[in-house]
């Protein structure tokens, strides 16, 4: 099973579920990342020594994304 969550704000977005094995899921993630290298493609990651959970800690990940975007002048 593969689930994709797209959200601009916490609590908004959608989840699309379909039959998809790990290879299929990785191909989808790779295609998305090739179009936007700033996409977070890991469930959990460490940045600047802090652990983040992209699924369960969305507000913190969104705040990090916005901070980095602002630092790059992309706000």
PDB file of N, CA, C and O in Angstrom:
ATOM      1  N   UNK A   1       0.846  -1.173   0.000  1.00  0.00           N
ATOM      2  CA  UNK A   1       0.000   0.000   0.000  1.00  0.00           C
ATOM      3  C   UNK A   1       0.892   1.237   0.000  1.00  0.00           C
ATOM      4  O   UNK A   1       1.903   1.273   0.701  1.00  0.00           O
ATOM      5  N   UNK A   2       0.531   2.227  -0.767  1.00  0.00           N
ATOM      6  CA  UNK A   2       1.288   3.469  -0.864  1.00  0.00           C
ATOM      7  C   UNK A   2       0.343   4.614  -0.538  1.00  0.00           C
ATOM      8  O   UNK A   2      -0.772   4.670  -1.057  1.00  0.00           O
ATOM      9  N   UNK A   3       0.775   5.506   0.301  1.00  0.00           N
ATOM     10  CA  UNK A   3      -0.039   6.675   0.638  1.00  0.00           C
ATOM     11  C   UNK A   3       0.768   7.928   0.330  1.00  0.00           C
ATOM     12  O   UNK A   3       1.963   7.986   0.619  1.00  0.00           O
ATOM     13  N   UNK A   4       0.132   8.911  -0.243  1.00  0.00           N
ATOM     14  CA  UNK A   4       0.781  10.171  -0.575  1.00  0.00           C
ATOM     15  C   UNK A   4       0.005  11.286   0.098  1.00  0.00           C
ATOM     16  O   UNK A   4      -1.214  11.378  -0.049  1.00  0.00           O
ATOM     17  N   UNK A   5       0.701  12.126   0.831  1.00  0.00           N
ATOM     18  CA  UNK A   5       0.043  13.225   1.529  1.00  0.00           C
ATOM     19  C   UNK A   5       0.586  14.533   0.997  1.00  0.00           C
ATOM     20  O   UNK A   5       1.795  14.765   1.010  1.00  0.00           O
ATOM     21  N   UNK A   6      -0.294  15.373   0.536  1.00  0.00           N
ATOM     22  CA  UNK A   6       0.085  16.683   0.020  1.00  0.00           C
ATOM     23  C   UNK A   6      -0.613  17.729   0.871  1.00  0.00           C
ATOM     24  O   UNK A   6      -1.839  17.724   0.990  1.00  0.00           O
ATOM     25  N   UNK A   7       0.158  18.616   1.455  1.00  0.00           N
ATOM     26  CA  UNK A   7      -0.445  19.577   2.361  1.00  0.00           C
ATOM     27  C   UNK A   7       0.292  20.905   2.301  1.00  0.00           C
ATOM     28  O   UNK A   7       1.521  20.942   2.344  1.00  0.00           O
ATOM     29  N   UNK A   8      -0.461  21.996   2.200  1.00  0.00           N
ATOM     30  CA  UNK A   8       0.138  23.325   2.262  1.00  0.00           C
ATOM     31  C   UNK A   8       0.082  23.869   3.684  1.00  0.00           C
ATOM     32  O   UNK A   8       0.934  24.659   4.087  1.00  0.00           O
ATOM     33  N   UNK A   9      -0.921  23.444   4.438  1.00  0.00           N
ATOM     34  CA  UNK A   9      -1.080  23.871   5.820  1.00  0.00           C
ATOM     35  C   UNK A   9      -1.439  22.650   6.656  1.00  0.00           C
ATOM     36  O   UNK A   9      -2.053  21.714   6.143  1.00  0.00           O
ATOM     37  N   UNK A  10      -1.071  22.641   7.922  1.00  0.00           N
ATOM     38  CA  UNK A  10      -1.456  21.510   8.772  1.00  0.00           C
ATOM     39  C   UNK A  10      -2.963  21.289   8.736  1.00  0.00           C
ATOM     40  O   UNK A  10      -3.745  22.234   8.837  1.00  0.00           O
ATOM     41  N   UNK A  11      -3.349  20.051   8.593  1.00  0.00           N
ATOM     42  CA  UNK A  11      -4.762  19.711   8.575  1.00  0.00           C
ATOM     43  C   UNK A  11      -5.410  19.793   7.209  1.00  0.00           C
ATOM     44  O   UNK A  11      -6.556  19.370   7.050  1.00  0.00           O
ATOM     45  N   UNK A  12      -4.706  20.327   6.213  1.00  0.00           N
ATOM     46  CA  UNK A  12      -5.241  20.402   4.860  1.00  0.00           C
ATOM     47  C   UNK A  12      -4.472  19.431   3.971  1.00  0.00           C
ATOM     48  O   UNK A  12      -3.359  19.025   4.306  1.00  0.00           O
ATOM     49  N   UNK A  13      -5.045  19.073   2.880  1.00  0.00           N
ATOM     50  CA  UNK A  13      -4.393  18.188   1.935  1.00  0.00           C
ATOM     51  C   UNK A  13      -5.257  16.978   1.661  1.00  0.00           C
ATOM     52  O   UNK A  13      -6.450  16.970   1.964  1.00  0.00           O
ATOM     53  N   UNK A  14      -4.663  15.981   1.101  1.00  0.00           N
ATOM     54  CA  UNK A  14      -5.396  14.772   0.778  1.00  0.00           C
ATOM     55  C   UNK A  14      -4.472  13.577   0.854  1.00  0.00           C
ATOM     56  O   UNK A  14      -3.248  13.713   0.836  1.00  0.00           O
ATOM     57  N   UNK A  15      -5.065  12.424   0.937  1.00  0.00           N
ATOM     58  CA  UNK A  15      -4.300  11.186   0.916  1.00  0.00           C
ATOM     59  C   UNK A  15      -4.888  10.321  -0.194  1.00  0.00           C
ATOM     60  O   UNK A  15      -6.090  10.055  -0.209  1.00  0.00           O
ATOM     61  N   UNK A  16      -4.057   9.893  -1.102  1.00  0.00           N
ATOM     62  CA  UNK A  16      -4.482   8.998  -2.176  1.00  0.00           C
ATOM     63  C   UNK A  16      -3.867   7.639  -1.909  1.00  0.00           C
ATOM     64  O   UNK A  16      -2.655   7.529  -1.721  1.00  0.00           O
ATOM     65  N   UNK A  17      -4.682   6.613  -1.890  1.00  0.00           N
ATOM     66  CA  UNK A  17      -4.178   5.276  -1.610  1.00  0.00           C
ATOM     67  C   UNK A  17      -4.483   4.371  -2.795  1.00  0.00           C
ATOM     68  O   UNK A  17      -5.564   4.439  -3.379  1.00  0.00           O
ATOM     69  N   UNK A  18      -3.546   3.546  -3.135  1.00  0.00           N
ATOM     70  CA  UNK A  18      -3.736   2.596  -4.223  1.00  0.00           C
ATOM     71  C   UNK A  18      -2.741   1.466  -4.014  1.00  0.00           C
ATOM     72  O   UNK A  18      -1.818   1.576  -3.206  1.00  0.00           O
ATOM     73  N   UNK A  19      -2.933   0.400  -4.735  1.00  0.00           N
ATOM     74  CA  UNK A  19      -1.983  -0.700  -4.665  1.00  0.00           C
ATOM     75  C   UNK A  19      -0.705  -0.285  -5.378  1.00  0.00           C
ATOM     76  O   UNK A  19      -0.720   0.055  -6.561  1.00  0.00           O
ATOM     77  N   UNK A  20       0.375  -0.318  -4.658  1.00  0.00           N
ATOM     78  CA  UNK A  20       1.659   0.097  -5.215  1.00  0.00           C
ATOM     79  C   UNK A  20       2.745  -0.536  -4.352  1.00  0.00           C
ATOM     80  O   UNK A  20       2.755  -0.366  -3.133  1.00  0.00           O
ATOM     81  N   UNK A  21       3.657  -1.264  -4.986  1.00  0.00           N
ATOM     82  CA  UNK A  21       4.731  -1.873  -4.212  1.00  0.00           C
ATOM     83  C   UNK A  21       5.829  -0.846  -3.941  1.00  0.00           C
ATOM     84  O   UNK A  21       5.730   0.305  -4.367  1.00  0.00           O
ATOM     85  N   UNK A  22       6.861  -1.261  -3.239  1.00  0.00           N
ATOM     86  CA  UNK A  22       7.940  -0.343  -2.855  1.00  0.00           C
ATOM     87  C   UNK A  22       8.619   0.268  -4.076  1.00  0.00           C
ATOM     88  O   UNK A  22       8.960   1.450  -4.066  1.00  0.00           O
ATOM     89  N   UNK A  23       8.819  -0.525  -5.123  1.00  0.00           N
ATOM     90  CA  UNK A  23       9.475  -0.006  -6.339  1.00  0.00           C
ATOM     91  C   UNK A  23       8.621   1.086  -6.983  1.00  0.00           C
ATOM     92  O   UNK A  23       9.135   2.135  -7.369  1.00  0.00           O
ATOM     93  N   UNK A  24       7.336   0.837  -7.093  1.00  0.00           N
ATOM     94  CA  UNK A  24       6.412   1.819  -7.660  1.00  0.00           C
ATOM     95  C   UNK A  24       6.420   3.094  -6.821  1.00  0.00           C
ATOM     96  O   UNK A  24       6.497   4.196  -7.364  1.00  0.00           O
ATOM     97  N   UNK A  25       6.342   2.948  -5.508  1.00  0.00           N
ATOM     98  CA  UNK A  25       6.364   4.099  -4.617  1.00  0.00           C
ATOM     99  C   UNK A  25       7.639   4.907  -4.755  1.00  0.00           C
ATOM    100  O   UNK A  25       7.598   6.138  -4.760  1.00  0.00           O
ATOM    101  N   UNK A  26       8.778   4.222  -4.868  1.00  0.00           N
ATOM    102  CA  UNK A  26      10.050   4.927  -5.018  1.00  0.00           C
ATOM    103  C   UNK A  26      10.114   5.665  -6.347  1.00  0.00           C
ATOM    104  O   UNK A  26      10.681   6.756  -6.421  1.00  0.00           O
ATOM    105  N   UNK A  27       9.543   5.087  -7.394  1.00  0.00           N
ATOM    106  CA  UNK A  27       9.509   5.769  -8.694  1.00  0.00           C
ATOM    107  C   UNK A  27       8.692   7.054  -8.620  1.00  0.00           C
ATOM    108  O   UNK A  27       9.055   8.060  -9.229  1.00  0.00           O
ATOM    109  N   UNK A  28       7.590   7.020  -7.875  1.00  0.00           N
ATOM    110  CA  UNK A  28       6.777   8.221  -7.709  1.00  0.00           C
ATOM    111  C   UNK A  28       7.552   9.286  -6.939  1.00  0.00           C
ATOM    112  O   UNK A  28       7.577  10.449  -7.341  1.00  0.00           O
ATOM    113  N   UNK A  29       8.182   8.894  -5.841  1.00  0.00           N
ATOM    114  CA  UNK A  29       8.968   9.836  -5.043  1.00  0.00           C
ATOM    115  C   UNK A  29      10.115  10.407  -5.872  1.00  0.00           C
ATOM    116  O   UNK A  29      10.350  11.614  -5.839  1.00  0.00           O
ATOM    117  N   UNK A  30      10.830   9.567  -6.611  1.00  0.00           N
ATOM    118  CA  UNK A  30      11.942  10.035  -7.444  1.00  0.00           C
ATOM    119  C   UNK A  30      11.470  11.045  -8.482  1.00  0.00           C
ATOM    120  O   UNK A  30      12.150  12.040  -8.728  1.00  0.00           O
ATOM    121  N   UNK A  31      10.308  10.800  -9.097  1.00  0.00           N
ATOM    122  CA  UNK A  31       9.768  11.729 -10.099  1.00  0.00           C
ATOM    123  C   UNK A  31       9.432  13.072  -9.467  1.00  0.00           C
ATOM    124  O   UNK A  31       9.714  14.120 -10.047  1.00  0.00           O
ATOM    125  N   UNK A  32       8.826  13.047  -8.271  1.00  0.00           N
ATOM    126  CA  UNK A  32       8.499  14.296  -7.584  1.00  0.00           C
ATOM    127  C   UNK A  32       9.760  15.071  -7.199  1.00  0.00           C
ATOM    128  O   UNK A  32       9.830  16.283  -7.397  1.00  0.00           O
ATOM    129  N   UNK A  33      10.750  14.373  -6.652  1.00  0.00           N
ATOM    130  CA  UNK A  33      11.994  15.018  -6.232  1.00  0.00           C
ATOM    131  C   UNK A  33      12.747  15.588  -7.435  1.00  0.00           C
ATOM    132  O   UNK A  33      13.394  16.629  -7.319  1.00  0.00           O
ATOM    133  N   UNK A  34      12.670  14.921  -8.584  1.00  0.00           N
ATOM    134  CA  UNK A  34      13.364  15.432  -9.774  1.00  0.00           C
ATOM    135  C   UNK A  34      12.768  16.763 -10.224  1.00  0.00           C
ATOM    136  O   UNK A  34      13.454  17.576 -10.844  1.00  0.00           O
ATOM    137  N   UNK A  35      11.492  16.983  -9.912  1.00  0.00           N
ATOM    138  CA  UNK A  35      10.834  18.231 -10.286  1.00  0.00           C
ATOM    139  C   UNK A  35      10.985  19.309  -9.217  1.00  0.00           C
ATOM    140  O   UNK A  35      10.915  20.500  -9.519  1.00  0.00           O
ATOM    141  N   UNK A  36      11.192  18.893  -7.973  1.00  0.00           N
ATOM    142  CA  UNK A  36      11.368  19.842  -6.878  1.00  0.00           C
ATOM    143  C   UNK A  36      12.335  19.240  -5.859  1.00  0.00           C
ATOM    144  O   UNK A  36      11.918  18.473  -4.991  1.00  0.00           O
ATOM    145  N   UNK A  37      13.619  19.579  -5.955  1.00  0.00           N
ATOM    146  CA  UNK A  37      14.616  18.970  -5.065  1.00  0.00           C
ATOM    147  C   UNK A  37      14.457  19.347  -3.597  1.00  0.00           C
ATOM    148  O   UNK A  37      15.136  18.770  -2.747  1.00  0.00           O
ATOM    149  N   UNK A  38      13.583  20.294  -3.274  1.00  0.00           N
ATOM    150  CA  UNK A  38      13.374  20.678  -1.880  1.00  0.00           C
ATOM    151  C   UNK A  38      12.296  19.840  -1.200  1.00  0.00           C
ATOM    152  O   UNK A  38      12.027  20.023  -0.013  1.00  0.00           O
ATOM    153  N   UNK A  39      11.679  18.926  -1.938  1.00  0.00           N
ATOM    154  CA  UNK A  39      10.672  18.050  -1.348  1.00  0.00           C
ATOM    155  C   UNK A  39      11.336  17.156  -0.316  1.00  0.00           C
ATOM    156  O   UNK A  39      12.414  16.611  -0.552  1.00  0.00           O
ATOM    157  N   UNK A  40      10.693  17.012   0.815  1.00  0.00           N
ATOM    158  CA  UNK A  40      11.177  16.100   1.843  1.00  0.00           C
ATOM    159  C   UNK A  40      10.652  14.720   1.491  1.00  0.00           C
ATOM    160  O   UNK A  40       9.444  14.483   1.503  1.00  0.00           O
ATOM    161  N   UNK A  41      11.556  13.819   1.180  1.00  0.00           N
ATOM    162  CA  UNK A  41      11.151  12.495   0.704  1.00  0.00           C
ATOM    163  C   UNK A  41      11.378  11.399   1.744  1.00  0.00           C
ATOM    164  O   UNK A  41      11.257  10.214   1.434  1.00  0.00           O
ATOM    165  N   UNK A  42      11.702  11.788   2.959  1.00  0.00           N
ATOM    166  CA  UNK A  42      11.926  10.810   4.026  1.00  0.00           C
ATOM    167  C   UNK A  42      10.862  10.983   5.102  1.00  0.00           C
ATOM    168  O   UNK A  42      10.431  12.101   5.383  1.00  0.00           O
ATOM    169  N   UNK A  43      10.446   9.889   5.693  1.00  0.00           N
ATOM    170  CA  UNK A  43       9.479   9.943   6.787  1.00  0.00           C
ATOM    171  C   UNK A  43      10.109  10.666   7.977  1.00  0.00           C
ATOM    172  O   UNK A  43       9.517  11.582   8.548  1.00  0.00           O
ATOM    173  N   UNK A  44      11.309  10.241   8.336  1.00  0.00           N
ATOM    174  CA  UNK A  44      12.041  10.867   9.448  1.00  0.00           C
ATOM    175  C   UNK A  44      13.400  11.338   8.939  1.00  0.00           C
ATOM    176  O   UNK A  44      14.013  10.690   8.090  1.00  0.00           O
ATOM    177  N   UNK A  45      13.862  12.463   9.461  1.00  0.00           N
ATOM    178  CA  UNK A  45      15.176  12.972   9.063  1.00  0.00           C
ATOM    179  C   UNK A  45      15.741  13.835  10.181  1.00  0.00           C
ATOM    180  O   UNK A  45      15.019  14.254  11.086  1.00  0.00           O
ATOM    181  N   UNK A  46      17.037  14.093  10.107  1.00  0.00           N
ATOM    182  CA  UNK A  46      17.721  14.943  11.072  1.00  0.00           C
ATOM    183  C   UNK A  46      18.274  16.145  10.307  1.00  0.00           C
ATOM    184  O   UNK A  46      18.929  15.987   9.277  1.00  0.00           O
ATOM    185  N   UNK A  47      18.009  17.332  10.814  1.00  0.00           N
ATOM    186  CA  UNK A  47      18.544  18.556  10.227  1.00  0.00           C
ATOM    187  C   UNK A  47      19.031  19.430  11.361  1.00  0.00           C
ATOM    188  O   UNK A  47      18.299  19.682  12.318  1.00  0.00           O
ATOM    189  N   UNK A  48      20.266  19.894  11.257  1.00  0.00           N
ATOM    190  CA  UNK A  48      20.911  20.722  12.280  1.00  0.00           C
ATOM    191  C   UNK A  48      20.809  20.064  13.657  1.00  0.00           C
ATOM    192  O   UNK A  48      20.577  20.742  14.658  1.00  0.00           O
ATOM    193  N   UNK A  49      20.983  18.744  13.703  1.00  0.00           N
ATOM    194  CA  UNK A  49      21.001  18.012  14.956  1.00  0.00           C
ATOM    195  C   UNK A  49      19.641  17.735  15.570  1.00  0.00           C
ATOM    196  O   UNK A  49      19.562  17.120  16.633  1.00  0.00           O
ATOM    197  N   UNK A  50      18.569  18.176  14.925  1.00  0.00           N
ATOM    198  CA  UNK A  50      17.216  17.957  15.449  1.00  0.00           C
ATOM    199  C   UNK A  50      16.502  16.906  14.612  1.00  0.00           C
ATOM    200  O   UNK A  50      16.594  16.914  13.384  1.00  0.00           O
ATOM    201  N   UNK A  51      15.795  16.007  15.275  1.00  0.00           N
ATOM    202  CA  UNK A  51      15.043  14.970  14.572  1.00  0.00           C
ATOM    203  C   UNK A  51      13.665  15.495  14.195  1.00  0.00           C
ATOM    204  O   UNK A  51      13.001  16.166  14.985  1.00  0.00           O
ATOM    205  N   UNK A  52      13.247  15.179  12.976  1.00  0.00           N
ATOM    206  CA  UNK A  52      11.934  15.564  12.484  1.00  0.00           C
ATOM    207  C   UNK A  52      11.198  14.322  11.997  1.00  0.00           C
ATOM    208  O   UNK A  52      11.817  13.364  11.535  1.00  0.00           O
ATOM    209  N   UNK A  53       9.877  14.346  12.105  1.00  0.00           N
ATOM    210  CA  UNK A  53       9.014  13.299  11.585  1.00  0.00           C
ATOM    211  C   UNK A  53       8.045  13.984  10.623  1.00  0.00           C
ATOM    212  O   UNK A  53       7.155  14.720  11.049  1.00  0.00           O
ATOM    213  N   UNK A  54       8.221  13.741   9.336  1.00  0.00           N
ATOM    214  CA  UNK A  54       7.444  14.450   8.319  1.00  0.00           C
ATOM    215  C   UNK A  54       5.959  14.113   8.338  1.00  0.00           C
ATOM    216  O   UNK A  54       5.146  14.904   7.859  1.00  0.00           O
ATOM    217  N   UNK A  55       5.591  12.966   8.877  1.00  0.00           N
ATOM    218  CA  UNK A  55       4.175  12.605   8.928  1.00  0.00           C
ATOM    219  C   UNK A  55       3.519  13.009  10.239  1.00  0.00           C
ATOM    220  O   UNK A  55       2.418  13.559  10.239  1.00  0.00           O
ATOM    221  N   UNK A  56       4.177  12.743  11.339  1.00  0.00           N
ATOM    222  CA  UNK A  56       3.568  13.005  12.643  1.00  0.00           C
ATOM    223  C   UNK A  56       3.907  14.383  13.203  1.00  0.00           C
ATOM    224  O   UNK A  56       3.224  14.868  14.106  1.00  0.00           O
ATOM    225  N   UNK A  57       4.943  15.012  12.683  1.00  0.00           N
ATOM    226  CA  UNK A  57       5.358  16.324  13.171  1.00  0.00           C
ATOM    227  C   UNK A  57       5.252  17.386  12.097  1.00  0.00           C
ATOM    228  O   UNK A  57       6.172  18.184  11.917  1.00  0.00           O
ATOM    229  N   UNK A  58       4.135  17.402  11.380  1.00  0.00           N
ATOM    230  CA  UNK A  58       3.981  18.327  10.254  1.00  0.00           C
ATOM    231  C   UNK A  58       4.185  19.795  10.602  1.00  0.00           C
ATOM    232  O   UNK A  58       4.847  20.499   9.840  1.00  0.00           O
ATOM    233  N   UNK A  59       3.652  20.292  11.711  1.00  0.00           N
ATOM    234  CA  UNK A  59       3.864  21.720  12.003  1.00  0.00           C
ATOM    235  C   UNK A  59       5.351  22.092  12.112  1.00  0.00           C
ATOM    236  O   UNK A  59       5.764  23.149  11.634  1.00  0.00           O
ATOM    237  N   UNK A  60       6.142  21.230  12.734  1.00  0.00           N
ATOM    238  CA  UNK A  60       7.574  21.505  12.866  1.00  0.00           C
ATOM    239  C   UNK A  60       8.278  21.449  11.508  1.00  0.00           C
ATOM    240  O   UNK A  60       9.157  22.264  11.229  1.00  0.00           O
ATOM    241  N   UNK A  61       7.898  20.501  10.678  1.00  0.00           N
ATOM    242  CA  UNK A  61       8.513  20.369   9.347  1.00  0.00           C
ATOM    243  C   UNK A  61       8.121  21.547   8.468  1.00  0.00           C
ATOM    244  O   UNK A  61       8.949  22.066   7.719  1.00  0.00           O
ATOM    245  N   UNK A  62       6.869  21.972   8.553  1.00  0.00           N
ATOM    246  CA  UNK A  62       6.425  23.132   7.779  1.00  0.00           C
ATOM    247  C   UNK A  62       7.162  24.387   8.236  1.00  0.00           C
ATOM    248  O   UNK A  62       7.558  25.206   7.407  1.00  0.00           O
ATOM    249  N   UNK A  63       7.350  24.547   9.537  1.00  0.00           N
ATOM    250  CA  UNK A  63       8.091  25.706  10.057  1.00  0.00           C
ATOM    251  C   UNK A  63       9.531  25.688   9.556  1.00  0.00           C
ATOM    252  O   UNK A  63      10.067  26.729   9.177  1.00  0.00           O
ATOM    253  N   UNK A  64      10.160  24.517   9.551  1.00  0.00           N
ATOM    254  CA  UNK A  64      11.522  24.399   9.028  1.00  0.00           C
ATOM    255  C   UNK A  64      11.554  24.758   7.552  1.00  0.00           C
ATOM    256  O   UNK A  64      12.419  25.518   7.116  1.00  0.00           O
ATOM    257  N   UNK A  65      10.622  24.220   6.782  1.00  0.00           N
ATOM    258  CA  UNK A  65      10.549  24.511   5.345  1.00  0.00           C
ATOM    259  C   UNK A  65      10.408  26.017   5.105  1.00  0.00           C
ATOM    260  O   UNK A  65      11.115  26.588   4.275  1.00  0.00           O
ATOM    261  N   UNK A  66       9.495  26.651   5.834  1.00  0.00           N
ATOM    262  CA  UNK A  66       9.274  28.093   5.660  1.00  0.00           C
ATOM    263  C   UNK A  66      10.498  28.901   6.049  1.00  0.00           C
ATOM    264  O   UNK A  66      10.835  29.883   5.386  1.00  0.00           O
ATOM    265  N   UNK A  67      11.170  28.492   7.128  1.00  0.00           N
ATOM    266  CA  UNK A  67      12.390  29.202   7.559  1.00  0.00           C
ATOM    267  C   UNK A  67      13.474  29.106   6.488  1.00  0.00           C
ATOM    268  O   UNK A  67      14.111  30.105   6.153  1.00  0.00           O
ATOM    269  N   UNK A  68      13.680  27.912   5.956  1.00  0.00           N
ATOM    270  CA  UNK A  68      14.712  27.730   4.938  1.00  0.00           C
ATOM    271  C   UNK A  68      14.353  28.455   3.647  1.00  0.00           C
ATOM    272  O   UNK A  68      15.221  29.023   2.984  1.00  0.00           O
ATOM    273  N   UNK A  69      13.099  28.431   3.302  1.00  0.00           N
ATOM    274  CA  UNK A  69      12.629  29.125   2.105  1.00  0.00           C
ATOM    275  C   UNK A  69      12.870  30.628   2.245  1.00  0.00           C
ATOM    276  O   UNK A  69      13.307  31.286   1.300  1.00  0.00           O
ATOM    277  N   UNK A  70      12.580  31.164   3.431  1.00  0.00           N
ATOM    278  CA  UNK A  70      12.790  32.580   3.688  1.00  0.00           C
ATOM    279  C   UNK A  70      14.284  32.924   3.641  1.00  0.00           C
ATOM    280  O   UNK A  70      14.660  33.966   3.104  1.00  0.00           O
ATOM    281  N   UNK A  71      15.128  32.065   4.195  1.00  0.00           N
ATOM    282  CA  UNK A  71      16.571  32.296   4.169  1.00  0.00           C
ATOM    283  C   UNK A  71      17.102  32.323   2.739  1.00  0.00           C
ATOM    284  O   UNK A  71      18.057  33.042   2.445  1.00  0.00           O
ATOM    285  N   UNK A  72      16.495  31.551   1.861  1.00  0.00           N
ATOM    286  CA  UNK A  72      16.923  31.494   0.463  1.00  0.00           C
ATOM    287  C   UNK A  72      16.296  32.613  -0.361  1.00  0.00           C
ATOM    288  O   UNK A  72      16.569  32.737  -1.555  1.00  0.00           O
ATOM    289  N   UNK A  73      15.461  33.421   0.272  1.00  0.00           N
ATOM    290  CA  UNK A  73      14.815  34.522  -0.443  1.00  0.00           C
ATOM    291  C   UNK A  73      13.702  34.088  -1.358  1.00  0.00           C
ATOM    292  O   UNK A  73      13.401  34.757  -2.347  1.00  0.00           O
ATOM    293  N   UNK A  74      13.079  32.954  -1.028  1.00  0.00           N
ATOM    294  CA  UNK A  74      11.999  32.420  -1.864  1.00  0.00           C
ATOM    295  C   UNK A  74      10.636  32.623  -1.240  1.00  0.00           C
ATOM    296  O   UNK A  74       9.653  32.043  -1.701  1.00  0.00           O
ATOM    297  N   UNK A  75      10.559  33.430  -0.207  1.00  0.00           N
ATOM    298  CA  UNK A  75       9.284  33.603   0.507  1.00  0.00           C
ATOM    299  C   UNK A  75       8.230  34.240  -0.340  1.00  0.00           C
ATOM    300  O   UNK A  75       7.109  34.449   0.122  1.00  0.00           O
TER     301      UNK A  75
END
